[in-house]
Amino acid sequence: GNTFGNLFRVTTFGESHGGGVGCVIDGCPPRLNLTEEDMQEDLDRRRPGQSRITTPRKETDTCKILSGVAQGMTLGTPIAVLVPNTDQRGGDYSEMALAYRPSHADATYDFKYGIRAVQGGGRSSARETIGRVAAGAIAKKLLKQQCGTEVLAYVSRVHQVELPEGAIDHDNLTLEQVESNIVRCPDQDMAEKMIAAIDAVRVRGDSVGGVVTCIARNVPRGLGTPVFDKLEAELAKALMSLPATKGFEIGSGFEGTKMTGSEHNDEFYIDEIGNVRTRTNRSGGIQGGISNGETIVMRIAFKPTSTITKFQKTVTRDRQETELRARGRHDPCVVPRAVPMVEAMVALVLADQLLQNYAQCQFLPLDPVLQSSKLAANPPEEEPAAAHA
């Protein structure tokens, strides 16, 4: 599957060490103001070579819009975005052409296809996520403009260093706080400890994993559907499709299993402007597979980077046991660069669900008592007279 989404559809293309990578976005509404700079900000957050705790590969990841935009506005036609590869070192992967790197996709690609792009892992490389991040930037802009929705992620754990529960104020978290240090943890003291943990394994040629927490604020009520296409199921699929992911939680997650129903239930109340709200948010902003207007809170676990420079036992493509010491340039911990990737996938899901919700549930007049296209935090406005006809 190289295409994601139903109405807001994204197809990514390219290999790690090929001519370039990118995406085609189909279904983006027309007349959305869009420039390459809108995507470049998030691509800069994702790119390699940012700091000592990321891969030293030097890529500017400069994007170019090839189609779908005229005079700074989307046309409603496919938007093609290309990012050339400029710092390939295919020779670093000569040994990997013969032997499988432990915990990589090398072996499974051979099992499935019988051929693979050896240099840099090809499509299994995190470089593929450039297309996702570019498309996600467009989705973010659409969500912000249409309904004020914001998607923000940050690093909440690196190896054994973890932010305490409730340490971050999700209502007031800003991008500037996330970007204030190289590990992208908004708590400065914990960030220093996380950086130290990465440095400790980096100098030994080893790696560590971590957790990215993502929030989506001001999400319209009513996104998602019951049964198979629950909103949390769509988010889980999107986020677990990212490289190196090993776990997904929403709301209380696995900790919720330790509670009773009376402890876990989110009681309803009417806020000061007449909206239905919940006093707690253990559901993580989704109930019955449908958004309820509260902040959506997710956590995504990333494994330690598979490529390390220590000798490891493996086998060759012709089934001989051997040892391999990987070369190449790799992140000692993927989570700092995973932050914009997580935001992108969440934004793509929400944009797609927003368009689907408009198509199904706002085609006919809304129920003025039960339905509103506004946010739960905003007072519902009166429907136009035609809506009551």
C-alpha positions as CSV (number, residue, x, y, z in Angstrom):
1,G,0.0,0.0,0.0
2,N,1.6,3.2,-1.2
3,T,-1.6,5.2,-1.1
4,F,-3.3,6.4,2.1
5,G,-6.7,8.0,2.6
6,N,-10.2,7.9,1.0
7,L,-11.1,11.5,0.0
8,F,-7.8,13.2,1.0
9,R,-5.5,10.7,-0.7
10,V,-1.7,10.6,-0.5
11,T,0.6,8.4,-2.6
12,T,4.3,8.5,-1.7
13,F,7.1,7.4,-4.1
14,G,10.9,7.0,-4.2
15,E,13.7,5.1,-2.5
16,S,16.3,6.2,0.0
17,H,19.1,6.4,-2.5
18,G,17.3,6.9,-5.7
19,G,16.8,10.1,-7.6
20,G,14.4,11.6,-5.1
21,V,11.3,11.0,-3.0
22,G,7.9,12.7,-2.8
23,C,4.2,12.4,-3.0
24,V,1.0,13.0,-5.0
25,I,-1.9,14.5,-3.0
26,D,-5.3,13.9,-4.6
27,G,-8.6,15.3,-3.2
28,C,-7.3,18.4,-1.6
29,P,-10.1,21.0,-1.9
30,P,-9.5,23.9,-4.3
31,R,-8.7,27.5,-3.3
32,L,-6.5,26.6,-0.3
33,N,-3.6,29.0,-0.2
34,L,-0.5,26.9,-0.6
35,T,3.2,27.5,-1.2
36,E,6.3,25.4,-1.0
37,E,7.2,27.3,2.2
38,D,4.1,25.8,3.9
39,M,5.6,22.4,3.5
40,Q,9.3,23.3,4.0
41,E,8.9,24.2,7.6
42,D,7.9,20.7,8.6
43,L,10.3,19.1,6.1
44,D,13.1,21.0,7.9
45,R,12.0,19.6,11.2
46,R,12.1,16.1,9.7
47,R,15.4,16.3,7.7
48,P,18.6,14.6,8.6
49,G,21.7,16.3,9.9
50,Q,19.9,18.6,12.4
51,S,22.1,17.9,15.4
52,R,24.5,15.4,16.9
53,I,21.7,13.1,18.0
54,T,20.4,12.6,14.5
55,T,21.9,11.0,11.4
56,P,24.8,13.0,9.9
57,R,23.4,12.5,6.4
58,K,23.3,16.0,4.8
59,E,20.1,16.7,2.9
60,T,18.4,20.1,2.5
61,D,15.1,18.3,1.7
62,T,14.1,21.2,-0.4
63,C,10.6,20.5,-1.9
64,K,9.3,21.6,-5.3
65,I,5.6,21.6,-6.2
66,L,5.2,20.2,-9.7
67,S,1.4,20.4,-10.2
68,G,-1.9,21.2,-8.6
69,V,-1.1,24.8,-7.5
70,A,-1.5,28.1,-9.5
71,Q,-1.0,31.6,-8.2
72,G,-0.5,30.3,-4.7
73,M,-3.8,28.4,-4.6
74,T,-4.7,24.7,-4.9
75,L,-6.6,23.8,-8.0
76,G,-8.5,20.8,-6.7
77,T,-6.3,18.6,-9.0
78,P,-3.4,16.3,-7.9
79,I,-0.6,18.1,-6.1
80,A,2.8,16.5,-6.9
81,V,5.7,17.3,-4.6
82,L,9.3,16.2,-5.3
83,V,12.3,16.3,-3.0
84,P,15.6,15.3,-4.7
85,N,18.2,13.1,-3.0
86,T,21.5,14.8,-3.0
87,D,23.8,13.0,-0.4
88,Q,23.6,9.3,-1.4
89,R,26.4,7.0,-0.4
90,G,25.4,3.7,-1.9
91,G,28.8,2.2,-1.2
92,D,28.0,2.2,2.5
93,Y,25.6,-0.6,1.8
94,S,27.8,-3.0,-0.2
95,E,27.8,-5.6,2.7
96,M,24.1,-5.3,3.1
97,A,23.6,-6.4,-0.5
98,L,24.8,-9.8,0.6
99,A,23.8,-10.1,4.3
100,Y,20.5,-9.2,6.1
101,R,20.7,-6.5,8.7
102,P,19.1,-7.7,12.0
103,S,15.5,-6.3,12.6
104,H,15.4,-4.6,9.2
105,A,13.1,-5.2,6.3
106,D,16.0,-6.7,4.2
107,A,15.0,-10.3,4.7
108,T,11.2,-9.8,4.5
109,Y,11.5,-7.8,1.3
110,D,13.4,-10.7,-0.2
111,F,10.9,-13.2,1.1
112,K,8.1,-11.3,-0.5
113,Y,9.5,-9.7,-3.7
114,G,12.6,-11.6,-4.5
115,I,14.3,-8.3,-5.2
116,R,14.9,-5.1,-3.3
117,A,16.7,-1.7,-3.4
118,V,19.7,-2.5,-1.3
119,Q,21.1,1.0,-0.7
120,G,19.6,2.6,2.4
121,G,16.7,0.2,2.7
122,G,14.8,1.5,-0.3
123,R,11.1,2.0,0.5
124,S,11.6,0.7,4.0
125,S,13.8,3.7,4.8
126,A,12.5,6.5,6.9
127,R,13.3,8.7,3.9
128,E,10.0,7.6,2.5
129,T,8.3,9.7,5.2
130,I,9.3,12.9,3.3
131,G,6.1,12.5,1.2
132,R,4.0,12.0,4.3
133,V,5.3,15.1,6.0
134,A,4.8,17.3,2.9
135,A,1.3,16.0,2.5
136,G,0.7,16.4,6.3
137,A,1.7,20.0,6.1
138,I,-1.1,20.6,3.6
139,A,-3.6,18.7,5.8
140,K,-2.5,20.8,8.8
141,K,-3.2,24.0,7.0
142,L,-6.6,22.8,5.8
143,L,-7.6,21.8,9.3
144,K,-6.4,25.0,10.9
145,Q,-8.1,27.2,8.3
146,Q,-11.4,25.3,8.3
147,C,-11.9,24.5,11.9
148,G,-9.0,25.7,14.0
149,T,-7.7,22.2,14.6
150,E,-4.0,22.0,15.8
151,V,-1.9,18.9,15.8
152,L,1.2,18.9,18.0
153,A,3.6,16.1,19.0
154,Y,6.6,15.9,21.3
155,V,9.0,13.4,22.7
156,S,7.7,12.1,26.1
157,R,10.2,9.2,26.6
158,V,13.8,8.3,25.5
159,H,14.9,4.9,26.7
160,Q,14.4,5.0,30.5
161,V,13.9,8.7,30.7
162,E,10.2,9.5,30.8
163,L,8.1,12.6,31.4
164,P,5.8,12.3,34.5
165,E,2.1,12.0,33.8
166,G,0.6,15.4,33.5
167,A,3.9,17.2,33.2
168,I,2.9,19.0,30.0
169,D,-0.1,21.3,29.8
170,H,-1.8,20.1,26.6
171,D,-4.2,23.1,26.5
172,N,-1.4,25.6,26.2
173,L,1.4,23.6,24.6
174,T,3.1,25.5,21.7
175,L,5.3,24.5,18.8
176,E,8.0,26.9,20.1
177,Q,8.1,24.9,23.3
178,V,8.5,21.6,21.4
179,E,11.2,23.1,19.1
180,S,13.2,24.7,22.0
181,N,15.7,21.8,22.1
182,I,17.2,19.2,19.8
183,V,15.3,16.3,21.4
184,R,11.9,18.0,21.0
185,C,10.8,17.6,24.6
186,P,9.0,20.7,26.0
187,D,10.3,20.1,29.5
188,Q,13.9,21.5,29.5
189,D,15.2,19.5,32.5
190,M,13.9,16.2,31.1
191,A,15.1,17.2,27.6
192,E,18.7,17.4,28.9
193,K,18.4,14.0,30.5
194,M,17.0,12.5,27.2
195,I,19.9,14.1,25.2
196,A,22.4,12.6,27.7
197,A,20.7,9.1,27.3
198,I,21.1,9.3,23.5
199,D,24.7,10.6,23.7
200,A,25.6,7.7,26.0
201,V,24.6,5.1,23.4
202,R,25.6,7.1,20.3
203,V,29.3,7.1,21.2
204,R,29.1,3.3,21.7
205,G,27.6,2.7,18.2
206,D,24.3,1.6,19.8
207,S,20.8,3.0,19.8
208,V,17.7,3.5,22.0
209,G,14.0,3.9,21.4
210,G,11.3,6.1,22.9
211,V,7.7,7.5,22.9
212,V,6.1,10.4,21.0
213,T,3.0,11.9,22.4
214,C,0.7,13.6,20.0
215,I,-2.3,15.8,20.7
216,A,-5.0,17.2,18.4
217,R,-6.8,20.2,19.8
218,N,-10.1,21.8,18.7
219,V,-11.1,18.7,16.7
220,P,-14.7,18.9,15.4
221,R,-17.2,16.6,17.0
222,G,-18.5,13.8,14.8
223,L,-15.3,12.7,12.9
224,G,-15.0,8.9,12.5
225,T,-17.6,6.2,12.1
226,P,-18.7,3.2,14.1
227,V,-17.5,-0.4,13.7
228,F,-14.5,-1.0,11.3
229,D,-13.6,2.6,10.6
230,K,-13.5,4.0,14.1
231,L,-11.4,7.2,14.3
232,E,-8.9,5.6,16.8
233,A,-8.6,2.6,14.4
234,E,-7.8,4.9,11.5
235,L,-5.3,6.8,13.7
236,A,-3.7,3.5,14.8
237,K,-3.2,2.3,11.3
238,A,-1.8,5.6,10.2
239,L,0.7,5.8,13.0
240,M,1.7,2.2,13.0
241,S,2.5,2.5,9.3
242,L,5.5,4.8,10.2
243,P,8.9,3.1,10.3
244,A,10.1,1.7,13.6
245,T,6.7,1.9,15.4
246,K,5.9,-0.8,17.9
247,G,2.9,0.4,19.9
248,F,-0.1,2.8,19.9
249,E,-2.2,4.1,22.8
250,I,-5.0,6.5,23.0
251,G,-6.4,8.2,26.0
252,S,-5.8,6.2,29.2
253,G,-4.3,3.4,27.0
254,F,-3.1,0.3,28.8
255,E,-3.1,2.2,32.2
256,G,-6.9,2.3,31.9
257,T,-7.1,-1.5,32.4
258,K,-6.0,-0.9,36.0
259,M,-9.2,1.2,36.7
260,T,-12.8,0.4,37.4
261,G,-15.6,1.6,35.2
262,S,-16.6,4.2,37.8
263,E,-13.0,5.5,37.8
264,H,-12.5,5.5,34.1
265,N,-15.8,6.9,32.8
266,D,-15.7,10.5,31.5
267,E,-18.8,12.2,33.0
268,F,-20.6,14.8,30.9
269,Y,-21.5,18.3,31.9
270,I,-22.7,21.6,30.2
271,D,-20.0,24.2,30.1
272,E,-20.5,28.0,30.6
273,I,-21.4,28.5,26.9
274,G,-23.9,25.6,26.7
275,N,-21.7,22.9,25.1
276,V,-21.7,19.2,26.1
277,R,-18.2,18.5,27.5
278,T,-16.5,15.8,29.6
279,R,-15.0,16.5,33.0
280,T,-12.1,14.1,32.3
281,N,-10.6,12.8,29.1
282,R,-9.6,9.2,29.7
283,S,-11.3,8.4,26.4
284,G,-8.7,10.5,24.6
285,G,-11.2,12.6,22.7
286,I,-13.0,9.6,21.0
287,Q,-16.0,7.7,22.1
288,G,-17.7,4.9,20.1
289,G,-15.1,5.6,17.3
290,I,-16.3,9.2,16.9
291,S,-14.6,12.4,18.1
292,N,-16.4,14.2,20.9
293,G,-14.7,17.5,20.7
294,E,-12.2,17.0,23.5
295,T,-8.4,16.9,22.8
296,I,-7.3,13.7,21.2
297,V,-4.3,12.3,23.0
298,M,-2.1,9.5,21.6
299,R,1.2,7.9,22.4
300,I,3.3,6.0,19.8
301,A,6.2,3.7,20.8
302,F,9.3,3.6,18.6
303,K,11.9,0.8,18.8
304,P,15.6,1.4,19.1
305,T,17.1,2.2,15.6
306,S,17.9,-1.2,14.0
307,T,21.1,0.0,12.3
308,I,24.0,0.0,14.8
309,T,27.7,-0.2,14.3
310,K,28.3,-3.1,16.6
311,F,29.0,-6.6,15.1
312,Q,25.9,-8.7,15.0
313,K,25.2,-12.3,13.9
314,T,23.1,-12.7,10.7
315,V,22.8,-14.7,7.5
316,T,23.6,-14.0,3.9
317,R,21.1,-14.0,1.0
318,D,22.5,-17.4,0.0
319,R,21.7,-18.8,3.5
320,Q,25.2,-18.7,5.1
321,E,25.7,-17.6,8.7
322,T,28.0,-14.7,9.2
323,E,28.7,-11.5,11.1
324,L,27.8,-8.0,10.0
325,R,28.9,-4.6,11.1
326,A,26.6,-2.0,9.5
327,R,27.9,1.2,7.9
328,G,26.0,4.2,6.8
329,R,24.6,7.2,8.6
330,H,21.7,6.6,11.0
331,D,19.9,8.1,14.0
332,P,20.9,6.8,17.4
333,C,17.3,7.5,18.4
334,V,14.5,8.0,15.9
335,V,12.0,9.9,18.1
336,P,13.2,13.5,17.8
337,R,12.8,13.3,14.0
338,A,9.7,11.2,14.3
339,V,7.8,14.1,15.8
340,P,6.8,15.8,12.5
341,M,6.1,12.4,11.0
342,V,3.6,11.6,13.7
343,E,1.9,15.0,13.3
344,A,1.7,14.5,9.6
345,M,-0.1,11.1,9.9
346,V,-2.6,12.4,12.4
347,A,-3.3,15.5,10.3
348,L,-3.9,13.3,7.2
349,V,-6.4,11.1,9.1
350,L,-8.3,14.1,10.4
351,A,-8.4,15.9,7.1
352,D,-9.7,12.8,5.4
353,Q,-12.3,12.3,8.1
354,L,-13.3,15.9,7.9
355,L,-14.1,15.7,4.2
356,Q,-15.9,12.4,4.7
357,N,-18.0,14.0,7.5
358,Y,-19.0,16.9,5.3
359,A,-19.9,14.6,2.5
360,Q,-22.2,12.3,4.6
361,C,-23.5,14.3,7.6
362,Q,-23.7,17.9,6.3
363,F,-25.2,17.2,3.0
364,L,-28.7,17.6,4.3
365,P,-29.8,20.2,6.9
366,L,-28.3,19.7,10.4
367,D,-30.2,19.0,13.5
368,P,-29.8,22.3,15.3
369,V,-30.1,20.7,18.8
370,L,-27.7,17.7,18.3
371,Q,-25.4,18.6,15.5
372,S,-22.9,21.4,15.0
373,S,-20.0,21.8,12.7
374,K,-18.4,24.1,15.3
375,L,-15.9,23.0,17.9
376,A,-16.9,21.8,21.3
377,A,-15.1,24.7,22.9
378,N,-17.0,27.3,20.9
379,P,-20.7,28.3,21.2
380,P,-22.9,26.8,18.6
381,E,-24.1,29.3,16.1
382,E,-27.7,29.4,14.8
383,E,-28.1,27.5,11.5
384,P,-29.1,29.5,8.4
385,A,-32.9,29.7,7.9
386,A,-32.7,27.3,5.0
387,A,-31.3,24.7,7.3
388,H,-34.6,24.7,9.2
389,A,-36.8,24.5,6.2
